[in-house]
């Protein structure tokens, strides 16, 4: 399954009310490290299909969500469980770092 495109319209349903953990990548099209992280996030979406939802928030399109979660630098990846942020990762990291976050 491809990553979900998360917006203020679907964030509550897809992330906060999700029965399974949700990995959310806050990114922007002009961000070099975000472009490097994109394929890693896509691979995680495939590998964890059915176990973890993987979504992306474009901070240029969704400024309110970025402000709500205090996103100051990108890429920032947040892991939500039960509607709460339980872990975060700043900057580009290898896939293994995200697999460790997901357990």
N, C-alpha and C positions, 0 to 999 in steps of 0.2 A: 504494500500500500504506500502511496506517495505521502509526503508530509501534508498536513492540513494547513491551509492558509487561515490564520487566525485573525479575527477582526473584533472590534468592540461588540459587534452584533452576535458573534458566535462564541466568544471567549468563555462566558459563563457556562453555557451548555457543554462545550467541548472540553474545557479545562477544569473549571471549578466544580462542576457536578459530575466529572468523570469517575467511573467505578475503578478504572485502572490508572496507574501513574501516567503523567503527561510531561514530556520533555519539550520545552518551549525555547526556540532559538529567536532572540531579538536581533535583527540584522537590518542592513540597508544596502541598496544596489551599488552605492559608491564606495563601499568599505572593502578594501583588499582582503583583510583577514576573514571577513564574512564570506567572500567568494571562495576562499580556500576551505572554509568549514562546510560550505554547502554540500559537497559530495559526501562528506563524513556523516552529516545529518541524514541525507537521503539513504545511505547504507544502513544506518541505525533504524530508520523507519521500516525498511525491508526486514531486517534481522529480528526486530522485536514486534513485528506485526501480531496483533491479538493480545500482546502482553503489556505493551506500552504504546501510548499514542505519541506521535511526534508532530509538532507543529511549528510554524514560523510566523513571527510578527514583524512586518516591515515597519520600522519605527517612523519612517517618513509619512506613511499612510495612517499610522495608528499612534499618533503622539500622546494621546490620553493614556493608552495602555502603558506606553514606555514611562510616562511620568508616574503613573500609579504604582509601578513596580521599581521605581527609582533607578531606571536604566541610565547610566552616565557614560558608559563606554560600550562599544560593540565590537565583536559579538559578545553577548551575554546569554548564557543558557541557564534556564531555571528548571528545576525538577519539582513538579507539583504532585503531592499525594493528599487525597482527601480535601482538595481545594486549598491546600497550604503549600507555600514554598518550603521545601525541605533541604534543598541544596542548590548552590549556584556555581557557575564556572564563568570566568572572565577571560576573554581573548581566545585565540586559536589554540586548540589542544588536539593531540592525536586521538583517534577513535578509542584507544584503550582507556583513556581518562574518562570518557563518557560511559563506557561499559562498566567501569568501576563504580560510577555514580549510580548506575541502574542495578548494580548488584549482580 
